Amino acid sequence: MAVQKISIELYTQSAEDHITIDVRSPLEFEHTHIPGAYSLPLFNNEQRAIVGTTYKKQSREDAIKIALPMFGDKMLAMVNQVEKWVNEYQENHEGKKPSIIVHCWRGGMRSAVVAWLLDLYGFKVTQLIGGYKAYRNWIIAHFDKQFELKVIGGYTGSGKTEILHALKSKGENIIDLEGLANHKGSSFGAIGQATQPSQEMFENLLGLALSKLSSSEKFIWIEDESQRIGTVMVPTPFFKLMRNSVCFFINIPFEKRLQFIVQQYGIFTKADLISATERIQKRLGGLETKNTIQYLEAGDIEAAFSILLKYYDKWYEKFTQPEVNLEFPKLKVIKWDAADVKEEENADLLLALTQ
């Protein structure tokens, strides 16, 4: 019996009910993959290169002959690994047996071979039509959709991310771009964070998050960001949508924001903080950089971040002006005041303002 196949549309409607197995090489998977997928490479990186080169320079038949011994050596290990994943799934889902979705790059021979093996063993297996490429096209399509966004703006240290998650706890829809990017946006944004995803993986995470909210009748809260967050970029169509949405700018006194920033970053090493300061030396200026580093070395975190916060306030003001950001100007900003950096209270204030 031939292995069944599933379209990307049907797969994405019920992806969480399956075990998704990616049989591409480890390097391909590491660069980007379907969020939540397991890696079960048919070939390692070197083997993939050999088989691929043979296919292109010689023939399909020669490539298969070279590939067969490589596959044969892995068959038992692959079955055992999938059996382990199935058992773990059943333990977490009250004994329910999962179906298995297998894919490669374009839904071709690699996924067909592994699907055949798993089906032969007795697993319920389906092959994803079009493979990862089909998933990628599905993701990209979400960035052109016209979601209703409400943007939370404010100077550095206003607790915008914390407000965002307080809104989520109150039942609101949110997208946390910094959370998806593993970066808080500034020169200091990578400190204490996991390694950033590749650009393509970041887009996959964002597209998936948007897909889960696409059927909701409620708008989506999102934090005001630059298009670049660390090493990744917000896709241009979605960034334009952010800029065309109303930005609710929270205004909190400087001293309160300074206290919050000191609490947030004071836990990190002097070396990390000094390194981040040196990265903005050209824009911060030689004297201010020198003074900031001296304060950090002396352990006076508050004095150091007082300088840095003033710098970031000026930078934020400059690059949110329409005449500076001609390509993506903000169309409408509504300013509102809050006495302190308290996410629950400020979330309530924001909801009252927007209802």
Beta strands, then each sheet from edge to edge (+ up, - down):
strand 1: 4-6
strand 2: 18-22
strand 3: 38-39
strand 4: 99-103
strand 5: 125-128
strand 6: 149-154
strand 7: 173-175
strand 8: 220-223
strand 9: 228-229
strand 10: 232-233
strand 11: 247-251
strand 12: 333-337
sheet 1: 1+ 5+ 4+ 2+ 3+
sheet 2: 7+ 8+ 6+ 11+ 12+
sheet 3: 9+ 10-
end
